[in-house]
Amino acid sequence: MYFNTTLTLYCYEMNNSIKTSKYNFFTFLPLNLFEQFQRIANAYFLFLLILQLIPQVSSLSWFTTVVPLVLVLAVSGVKDAIDDFGTFSCRLKDDKWMNIQVGDIIKLENNNFVTADLLLLSSSEPHSLTYIETAELDGETNLKVKQALTVTAELGENLQKLTDFNGEVKCEAPNNKLDKFTGTLTLRGEKFALDNEKMLLRGCTIRNTEWCFGLVIYAGPDTKLMQNCGKTTFKRTSIDRLMNVLVLVIFAFLALMCFILAIGNGIWEHDKGYYFQVYLPWAVGVNSAAYSGFLMFWSYVIILNTVVPISLYVSVEIIRLGNSFYIDWDRKMYYPLNDTPAQARTTTLNEELGQIKYIFSDKTGTLTQNIMAFNKCSINGKSYGDMYDMAGQRTEITEHTEKVDFSYNRLADPKFVFYDHSLVEAVKLDDAATHGFFRLLSLCHTVMPEEKKEGNLVYQAQSPDEGALVTAARNFGFVFRARTPETITVVEMGETKVYELLAILDFNNVRKRMSVIVRSPEGDLTLYCKGADTIVYELLDSSCGSLKEETMEHLNEFAGEGLRTLVVAYKNLQEDYFQEWHKRHHEASTALDGREEKLSELYEEIEKDLMLLGATAIEDKLQDGVPQTIETLTKARIKIWVLTGDKQETAVNIGYSCNMLHDDMEDVFIIEGNTSEEVLDELRTARKKMNPDSFLDSDDIIKFENPSTKSRILPEEQANGVYGLVINGHSLAYALEGNLELELVRTACLCKVVICCRVTPLQKAQVVELVKKYKKAVTLAIGDGANDVSMIKTAHIGVGISGQEGMQAVLSSDFSFAQFRYLQRLLLVHGRWSYIRMCKFLRYFFYKNFAFTLVHFWYGFFSGFSAQVGQFLCSCHTVY
């Protein structure tokens, strides 16, 4: 059901029909033939067919070439048609919505698919909340919550109000960014900011919501789902590149054989054939031995065409398809807990798995489980979470250790486990710092609560970290109970308080922090902030000096245990300043141009002179079998690089836990310079220790003034021992610059293990590209989250882990499975056997072709170089 309104939209007018298929009934034959004849071998055999139509040249009938050529074209054409039919079927389903246009208002009900990109206007849920599932977009199965503007929520389901709705929407041009939307709604002279939290994207499914109304912003090909349906980058294997080179060499060899036979025919006709024309008359138009030799050259091009592997491509694809089925059917790579089998998402890269030399791996969710548990914390300089005996010695926590009893809190999560009773006592004694700490955790987040039954709270969190922190605050007496666009309701030690939510300063990979500004029931204005320690520490007030040192000691201790850490802080705001800032914030949030840059400047302005509260430590356990898998891959001389956003201490501890780093190593180099010169010096010092001889010709290799942009393959260098390298994000940024990248890759490739900390998604891709540029090696990237997509696409082979962070990595990958340990079997079993099968097949194939063709070549010396051969033999050979 939809309505045309008087709403004006400043965006593209577009209906909702889409075309996802490549062909239709009329275009299939010409388009498919055009694509297939772009292959050199197919075009060559078409050229042969033309030669065979010339009687003076061909000694074979035209069907000897037509039969194999048609067979190859038919097999490839049927495969292309089957692949395209799936997308064609989807288009028929989408045609049901094809009449929807931009500016229409649509009613959706529970379990309905969202038919276009919609601006949420109203819904049946309180505060116009709408629950959606985005599995079709990013693979994430946890529900997300969208919320309409208060000004449109009042429309409800009143059809007359919806029909009379009159406003003006200005928005950005269609793009493929699923997590961003910029626009404004002008209604009754007032302007409101529109962002992604108010959008329902095509491909989502409405859940737990009786009905909702949405305004069509983008339709058809302009929807973000369709904008993301671009062509995937084609990855070619080394076997493919080798086959192309071999085909060119074979062409040259064919030309050489034909030239020799043509010369032989000219000599034979001149010395012998001229006198035997009574018995062997020359063809019509042939009046000299030289011209006869010229014609015989093209005749032998036809006869000796069997040396050119026209059926090679089809045979290779069939073998690859079979190898892919072996991966899909492998029960030892099946994960029963979430019913996830291994999947070969491409059939063209199987044999490449057997040649991997570098693995680039994410940490969280790839090596670890990405199931977060609140483990420890530091509040006002005191550490909580460890257990001590009567003598004050730290004791190990076991299954027999007494757990904290949260039965006094009727809203506590029964699954939450904590052992340090002193933290509960601090909360019960009304310790101000402890209360402030958990109050921050209950307010500074984007979690949505769902309460189906009284007291039965379920949190819908977009990241496991946030869910763990809010659950911890809930159990310690600060229960996040409800959220509206303007308020957050928290039950603090049994007392319900409603905080006015004035602003949310969003988290992103650059800021690495998030903040909220709230007004308490008492009228106090407070900014609460949580984020990475390296970022938040730079924003703290100078009066926090001693507390910063104590908290940093705890942070290092937590990170040394492999825990994920965050720093929390707050700031009391003055009313006058906030009102002036809030006015500028509204102007920036409603700007269409440069909105993110303007908001970022405002965030930087207000997020300073913060007061430190403490730090959190969350445990993320290793997946089963990770240490053993890494140890086995290392024995296979595969180098493993870990690229993670975690802090250095956490990543190093995980490195030791995974058996990547160990005490038997000669040294583990730490690169943490703050300038280009410092980073260069640290890299050169490390390389000098690992391979002193490499400095004998360093001036000829490293060009600092004018680095070449061309790819340059470096020779393999050997270290004089086993080493590891750890480099942090800001040092990596310098090392990736043009004048240092060569030094980085030389030093890093001498190490057995490389760990890059605090890296951005872009830096992950840059590191992979750097190794591809300077090393003649096959690379593999493995990850589980959206921040790993760029790395997965950059590597020769991308592997996605279907874990807690959705399916974006899987959807961008070439192979996928549920656990990191399956990588060992993928590479060392399926990769090895696929490579062996392909090599044996190619060896046999070329032997067969040459054995058959050289018989004809040798027969020419005994038949006067007359290009005579059996009519049917060549066709049978090629088809076979």
N, C-alpha and C positions, 0 to 999 in steps of 0.2 A: 504494500500500500504506500503510495507516495503522492505528494502534493506539489504543484508549482506555486511558489510564493513570489512576493514582490522583492525578494532579497537580491541585492546586486553583488556579484562576485567578480573581483578583479583577478581572474585566472582564465585558463584556456577553456573554451566551450568544447565539450567532448561528450559523446554518448558512451555507453558502458560496454559496447561490443569490443571484443578483443580477438586477435588471431595469433594463436600460439603454434600453429603448424607451419612447416616450411613449404609444403607443396599443397596443391589441390588437384582435382581430376585432370585439368587441362595443362597445368604447368609441370606435372611430375616428370614426364618423359623428357622434355627439352632441358629442364634444370638439372635433373639427375645425370643425364648424359654429359652435359657441360661440365659438371663437377668431376665425373669419372675420367673424362679425357684430359683433365689437368694432370693426371698421372703419366709420367714419361712412357712407361711400358705400354699403356693402353693407346696412347697417341702413336707410338711406334708401330703397333700392329695395325692400326687404321691406315698408316702410311703403306704398310706391306700389302694390305688389301687393295689399295689403289694400284700398286705396282702389278699385282696379279691380274688386273683387268687389262694389262697391256700384253697382247699375244707375243710380241717379239721378245719380251723380257721374261715372262713367267713360263716355267715348265710344269707348274702345279695348278690345279683348279682352284678357283676362288674359295670353295667351301673349306679347304684345308686351313684357312685362316679365320673364316667366318665362324666356324663351329666353336673353336676355343674362345674367340673374342666375345661372341654372344653369350657363351656360358659364363664367362667371368663377369660381364656386364650385368647379366640377369641375376647372378647370386648377390652381387653388391647392391643392385637395385632393389631386390626383395628385402634385404637387410635394412636399407635406408627407409623403405616404405613402412616396415614394421616399427622401426624406431619412431617414425613420424606419426604413426597412427595413434600412439598414446596421447600425444599432445593434441591431435585432432579431436579425439574423444572428449578431452577436457574442454575444448572450445564449444562443443555442442551443449555441454552443461551450462557454460557461461552465457550462452545465447538466451537463456531464460531471463536474464537480467539486462539484456542489451538495450532496452528502451529507457533505462534510467539515465538521467542527464544531470549535469552540474546544476545545482540550485534546487533540486528536488529534496523533499523531506521524506525520509523512509522510516517506517516502523519495523523494528526487529523484535522477535520474541526469543524466549529461552531456547538454546541449542541451535539457533539460526546462524548460518554463515553471514559474515558482513560482506555485502555485495559491492561496496565501493569504499573509497576513503571518506569517512564521515566525520563531521564535527558533532560531538555528542551534545544534544540539547537538553534532554530530560530522560528520566528513567523511573521505574517502579520502586527502586530501592531508596532508603532514606538518604537525604543529601544528594540525590541524583547520582549515586554510585552505580557503576556497571562493571561486572566481573567478566573478564574475557580470557580465553585460552589462545595462545599465540603459537601453538605447535606447528601450524602450517607456515608460519613466517620464520621462526628461529628455532623451532623444535622444543622449546621450553614448555613443560606440561604444568608447571605451577601457575595458579591463577594470578592474573594481574588486575589491577583496579584502575578504572578511568573515572573521572569526575567532571560533571558539567559545570559551566559557570553558574553562579547563583542567579544571575539575571535571566538565564534561559531555563533554569530548573523550574521556575514558577510556571512555565508553560504546561507542565505535566503532560497528560494525554488529552487535553482539551483540543479537539480538532479545529474549532473555530479560532482559538488563539494561535495555533500553529499555522493555520492558513493565513491569518492576518499578520504573521510575524514579518516585520519590515526592518531590514538592517543592511549594513554594508560590510563585506568581508574583503580584506586585502591579504594576500598570502604569497609566499614564495613560488617560483616556478616549479613544476614537477621535477622530482629528483629521487634518488634511490636510497636516501638516508632514512632507515627505519626508525631510528631513535631521535630524530629531530624534526620539528615543524615550527615554522615562524609565520605568524600572521596576526591580524588584529580584527576585532569585531567592533564596529561603530553602531551603537543602538541608542536611540533617543538622545543623540548629541554627545554621548559618553563613549570613550574608547576603552576596550578591554583587550588584554594581551591573550593570544592563543598560542599554546605550545603542544608538545606531543602528548601530554597527560590528558588532553581533552579530545584526542583523536582516536577513532576506531578505524583500523586499517583493514583493507580487503584481505581476506585470508584468515582473519580471526574468527572465533566462535563465541557467541554469547553464552555465558554460563551463570547459573544461580541468579538470574535476573528475569523477571516475568516479562517485561517489555522495556524498550527504550526507543527514543526517536533521535535521528541523526540527519544532519544536512550534508548533502553530497558536495565535497570540495574537489576531489579528483575522481575521474571515472575512466574506465577502459584502460588504454595503454598508459595513461598518465598516473595510474595508481602506483604506490610505492612497491607493491608486490610485482607488478609487471615491469617497473623500472629496474628491478633487480634480476630480471630474467635475461640478462645479456649473455652473450656467448662466453663460455668458459675458455680460458687460455689453453690452447692445444699443446700438450706436453709430448715431445718425441723422445724415444729411447735411443740409446747408443746403437742398438741393433738396427733401428730404422735408418739412422745416419750412415751406418756401415753398409746397409743394403743399397742405399742411393749411390754411394761411392762405388760399390761393386758393379752396379748396373752400368754406370758410366765407363768403368774399366772394361766391362764386357762389350759395350758398344765399340770401344776402341779396338778390342781384340777381334770382334766381328768384322770391322772395317779392314783390319790387317789381313785376315783370312780371305776375305772377298777380293782384296787387291792382289794377293799372291795368286789366287785362282784365276783372276781376270788376266794377269800377266801370262800365266801358264796357258790360258786359252788362246791368247793372241799369238804366242810363240808356236803352239801346236797347229793352229789354223794356218799360220804362215808356212810352216815346214811340212805339214802332213795334210791337213784338211783341205787345202786349196786343190790338191790333186785327187781327192776322193769325193768331190762334189756329186759325182754320179751316184755314189752310194749314200753319202751324207750331205744332201744339198743344204746350202746356207739359207737362212730365213729370208723372207721377202724383204728387200730393202737393204740387206747386208751385202756390201760389195768390197769389204776389206777385212783383213784379220784384226786390225786395230779396232774397227767399229764392232766387230764380233766380241772382242774382249771387253769393250765398254758395256755391251748388253749383258754379257755373262756376269759382270760385276753385280748388276742389279738382280739377275737371276739367282746368284748365290746369296744375296741379301735375303731373298725369300726362302731359299732352301735351308740356309743355316740359321733361320730365325729361332730355332729351338734352343739355341744357347741363351737367348734373352728370356728371363723368367717371368712370363706373363701371369702364370698361375701362382707365383710366389706369394703375392700379397694376400690372395684369398686363403691360401694354405696357412700362412702365418696367423691371420685373423682367427681361423678355426682353432688352431692350437692355443692361441691366447684365450679364446672363449672357454675352451676346456680347462685351462689352468685356473681361470676365474671361478668356474664351478667348483673346483677342488677347494678353493678358499671358502666359498660360501657354504659348502657342505661339511667343513671341518668341525667335528663335534668338540675337539680339544680347544677350539677358539670360541666356543659358545658359553655365554655367561648366564646361568639359569636364574640368578636372583632377580634380574629385570628382563629376562627372556630376550636377550640381545645376541644374535649370531654375528660372526664376522661377515663383512660385506666388501666385495671388490666392486667399487663404484665406477671403475673404468677397466676395460679389457686390454688396454694397450701398454701397460707398464709392468706386467707381471715379472718378466725376466730382469727388469731393472732392479727389482728387489734383491736379487742375488749379487749386486755389485755395489751396495751401499758402503760408503767409507766414512761419512759424517752424519751423525744424528743430532738434530737440534730439538730439544725438548722443553716444553713448559714444565713448571713444577706443580703449582696448585691444581688439583683435579686430574693431573696427568701422572705424576709420580705419587701424589697424595690422594686421599679419598674425597677431599673437598666437602667433608661433613664436619662442620665446626662445632666445638664444644668450649664454653667459657671455662678456662683452666686456672688462670691466675690474674692478679691485678696489683697495681701499685696506687695507693691513695695517700696523698699528702706525705709522701716520703716513706710510707710503710708498705711492705710487700705482704700480700696475702696469697694463700694457696698451697704453701708447703706445710708439711707435718713435722713436728719435733717431739723427741722423747723427753723424759724428765731431766735428762742431763743437758738439754738444749741442742742436741745433735739432730740433724735432719734425718728423717726416716723415709723409707720408700713406701709409696701408697700401693696397697694390694687389695685384692677382693675382700679381705677381712677387715680392712680399715673402716672405722665407723664413719658413716655418712652424716651430713648435716640434716637435721629433721626440720622440714619446712611445713609440717602439718599445721602450725599456727597460722599459716597463710592459706586461706581457702581458695585463693585464685592461683596458687603456685602450680607450675608445670610438674606433674609427677615424674616425668622422664629426666628432669634436670638433676645432676649429681654434682655435689661439692663436698669437700672434706674439711676445710679450715673453719672451725667453729668460731674463731676469733672475729671473723668478718661479720657473722650474724650478730655477735655480741655488740660490735661497734654500731651496727644499724639500730639494734634495740636500745642502746644507750644514747640515741639521738645525736651521734657525732656529726657535726655540721659538714665536714669535708666528705664523709662517707655518704650522707644524704645527698649532697650536691653532686657527687659522682654518679650515683644511680639515677638521680633526677635527670641528669644530662643524657644518660643512656636511654631513658624512657621517652625523651622528647626529641633528640637529634637523630632522626632516621626518616625513612620513607615507607616503613612497614604499614600494612593495612590489617586491622584485626577483623576476625570473623567469629561471631558468637551465636551459634545455632541454638545452644541451650544456655541457661543461666549459669555463669561461671565457667563454661567450657570454651575457653578462648583458643582460637587457631590463628596464627600469624602467617600472613602471606608476604614473604620477603623476597625481593628481587636478587638478593645475594645472601649466601649462608652466613656470612659474617654478621650482617645486621640482625638476622634472625637470632643468632646466638647471643648477641649483646642485649637485645630487647628481652629475651627470655631470662637472662641472668638478672636484669633489673626487676622483672616480674617476680622472680622467686625471692629476691631480697626485699620485697615490700613496696616496690614502685611499679605498679601494674599499668602498662599502657592498655587502655580500655576501648577508646573510640577516637575517631578522627573525622573532622569535616573540613571543608576548604578553609575555614577561618579559625577552627579550634582543635585542640588536642586534649582529651580527657585522660587523666592519670589518677589512679587510686594510690595515694601515698600513705602507707602504714594504716590502711583502713579508711582513710578520709579521701573522698572524691574531690578532685580539683580540676577545674577547666581552665586551660591556658589559651590565651588568644594567640593564634599563629599569624604573625605579621609578615614574615618572609622566609623563604627557603633558598639558601645559597647552595646550588647543586654541586654534587661531586662530579669530577671528570678526571681523565688520566693526566691532565696537565696540572690541575689544582691539587689533586690527591688529598682532598679534604672536603667536608661538607659542613654547613652551619645552618642553624635556625635562629630566628629572632622571635621571642615570645614575650607576652605580657602576663605576669602571674595574677592570680585573683587579688593579690594585695596591690597590684598596679605597678610592680617593678618590671622594668625593661631589661632583658638579658639576652645576650648572644651566646649560644652554645656551639662549640666546634669540636670535631673529632677528625683525625687524619694521620698521615704518615709522620713519624717523629722528625724526620729531616725537614719537613715542610712547616709543621706547627711550631717547632722550636725556634724558627726564625721570626715567628710572629709574637713570641711571648714578651711580656713586660720585663724590664730590667730588674725589677724587684724579686723575680723568681729565681735568682741565681743559684742559691744553695739547693732549693727544691729541684731545679733542673738537673744538678749533678747527682742527687740521690736517685731521682727517677731514671736518669740515664744508666746508672749502675744496674737498676732493676731491669731496664729494657735490654741491656746487653746480656744479662743473666737469662731472661726469658728467651731471647733470640738464640742464645747458645744451646737451649733445649729444643730448638726447632719450632718455637711457638710464633704465631703471627701477632704482631703488636700494633697498637694504635695509641696515640696520645690524645687526651681530652682536655679541653680548656674552656674558659668562659670569660665574658666581659659584661660588666654592667654599663648600660647606655643611658645617656641624658635624653630627656624627652625632646628638647628643642632641636638638638643635633639629629636625632633619629627622624623627626618629622621632615626636616630639610632633606636628609638622605633618602627617605622613603619617597619623597616627591621626585627626586632625580632617578630613583630606582624604577618608578612607574613609567617615566618617560623613556628610559632605556629599554624596559621590557616590552613596550609597545612600538619600538622602532623596528622598521622592516630591514633597514640597511645597517650592518655592523652591530646587530643586537648583542651577539656574544662578546665582542670586544668591549662594548660599553658596559655590559654587566660585569665583566671580569675586572675592569678598573674600579667599579664601585665596590665589588667584593674585596679587592685588595685594600681599599681605603678603610673599610670598617673592620676588617679582620686583622687588627694589629693591637699591640699592647694587651694581649690576652693574659689571663691569670691561669696558671697551670693547676689542674686538679689531680691528674694522675695518668695511668696507662692501663690498657687492657692487654691480656695475652690469651689467644685462642689456639687451641690444639687442632691440628689437621694431620691425622695419622697417615703413614705410608700405606699404599695399596699392597695387597698380598703379592709376594713374589718379586717385588721391584729390585731388591739388592741382588738376588740370584740372577735375574734377567740382565742387569747391567754388568755383572761380573762375567757372564757368558758372552755377551756382546763384545766386551773388552777383549776377551781371549780371542775373538774372531778378528781382532785388529780394527775394530770399528771405534772411531773416536766420538765421544759423547759431549755435547755442549749443552748446558742448562741455561735457558734464558728466562729469567723470572723478574717480577716486579717487587718481590720481597726484599727486605733489607739484607745486608751482607752477612750478618751473623746467622740469621735464619737459614739462608741459602747454603752457607758453608756447613752448618750442622746437618742439614738434609743431605749434603754431599757425602759426609762421613757415614750417615745412616744408610745411604744407598750403596755403599762400597765403591763410590766413585773416587773419593779421597780416602787415603789411609796413611797411617803413620810410617809405613815403609817407603813413602815417596822421598826423593832427595830433597825436595822443597816445594812449597806452595806459594807462588808469587801473588802478592796483593797489589793491584794497580788502582791507586786512589788519588792520583795527582789532580790538582785544581787548575792547572794551566797546560797548554800544549807542550811547553818545554819540560814540565815535570812528568807528564805522561810519556813523552818520548824518552826521557832519561830512564824511567822505570822499565819501559819495554826493552830498551837496549841493554840495560843491566841484566834483565832476566835472560835475554837471548845470549848475552856474552857468557853467562854461567852455563847455559844448556849446550851451547855450540860455539866455542871460542873461534873456531876456524871460519865461521860465517862472516866475521868482520874483515877478513882479508880482501873481500871484493864488495864490501857494503856500499862504497861510494859509487860503484857502477850500477848498483841495483836500485838504491833508494834515491829518488829525485824529489827533493823537498821544494825546490823553487818552482818548477814547471812540471807537475805530475802529469803523466800521460793518461788520457781518458780511455785508451784502447785496452782491451783485455790482454793480460799478459800472464801466461801460465808459468808458475814458479816451479823449479825442480824440487823434488822431495829432499828434505833435510832431516837428519837424524840427531836426536838429543843424546847426550852422554849419560842419561839416566831417565828415571820416571819422575815427571813433574806435573804440577797442576797450576792453573792460573785463575785468579778471581779478579774481576774488574767491575767497578760500580758504574752506575748510569751516567754521571756527569763526566767521569773520565772516559767512558766509552764514546760520548759525544765528541770529545776532542780526537780520540783515536780513529773515528770514522771519517774525519776530515781528509781531504785529498792528499795532503802532505804527510799523513801519518798512517793511512790505511794499510800501506804495504808493510810497514814495520809491525803493525798489529797482527796481520795475517801470518807473517813469518814467525813471530814469537808465539802466537797462539797455537799454530799448527805443529810446533815442536812439543807441545804439552799433550799429555794423555787425556786430561780432562780440563774443560774450560767452563767457568761459571760466571755468567753476566748478571749482576744484580741491579735492581731499580731501573729496569729498562722499559721503554715504552713499546707499544705494538709496532710503531714504525722502525724503531731500532732493531727489533727482532728480525724484521724483513731485511734490513740493511746488513746485518751480520751474515745472514744466509746468502745474500747476493754477493757479499764480499768474498766468501769462500768459493762460490761458483765462478767468480771472476778470475781468481788467481790460482785456483787448484783444479786440475783435471780429475775431478772426483764426482761421484754421484751422491747427492745430498738428500736427506729425508728429514722432514719437520713433523713433529707430533704435538698435538695440543687438544684442549677440550673446550675452549671458550672463544667468544667473539674476538677477543684481543689476540688470538693466535691465527686468525684467518689470513692476515697478510703474510705471515711466515709460512703457513701451509701452502699458499698459492705460489710463493716465490721459489720454494724448494723443488727439486726434480720430482720428488714424490711427497705427497701430503697425506698424513694419517690423522684421522679424527677419533677422539675418545668420546663416546656417548656417555656423559657424566652428569654432574649436578648443574652445569652452567649452560644447559640447553644443547642445541644441535647445530649451531651455526658453523662450528668447526667441522662437524661431520658432513654437512651439506656442501662444504667447500673442498672436501678431501677426495683423495683417490681410493683410499681404503679406510675402513672403520671397524672398530670393535669396542668392547666395553672396559677392558683392563690393559694396563701397560704391559703386563707380563706376556700377553699374546704377541707382542712385537717380536720376541725371540723366535717363535714358531713361524711367523710371517716371513721373516728374513732368512732364517737358517734352514727352514724346511721348504716352504713354498717358493721363496725366492731362489734358493739354490737349485731346486728341481726344475723350476720353470726355465732358468737360464741354461741348465744342462740339456733339457729337452729341445729348446730352441736352437742351441748350437749344433746338436747332433742332427736335427732336421735340416738346417742350412747346409751343413757339410754334405749330407746325402743328396740334397736337392741339386746343389751345384755340380757334384760329381756325376749325377745322373744326366744332367743337361750336357756337360762337356763330353762325357763318354759317348752319348748318342750323336752329338754334332761332329765330333772329330772323326767318326766313322765316315760321314759324308765328305768331310774335308779330304781324308785319305783316299776315298773312292774316286775323287775327282782326278787324281793322278793316273788312274787306270781306265778312265772313261773319256779321255781327251778333253777333260775340263768342260764337259758339255752340259753340266747342271741337270743331269737326269736322275730321277729318284722316284720311288713308289708314291702314288697319289695319296694313299690312305694312311701311310705310316706316320707322317708328321702330325696329323690331327690326333691320332690315337695317343701318341707320345705326350702331347701337350695336355690333353684331357686327363690322362693317367697321372 
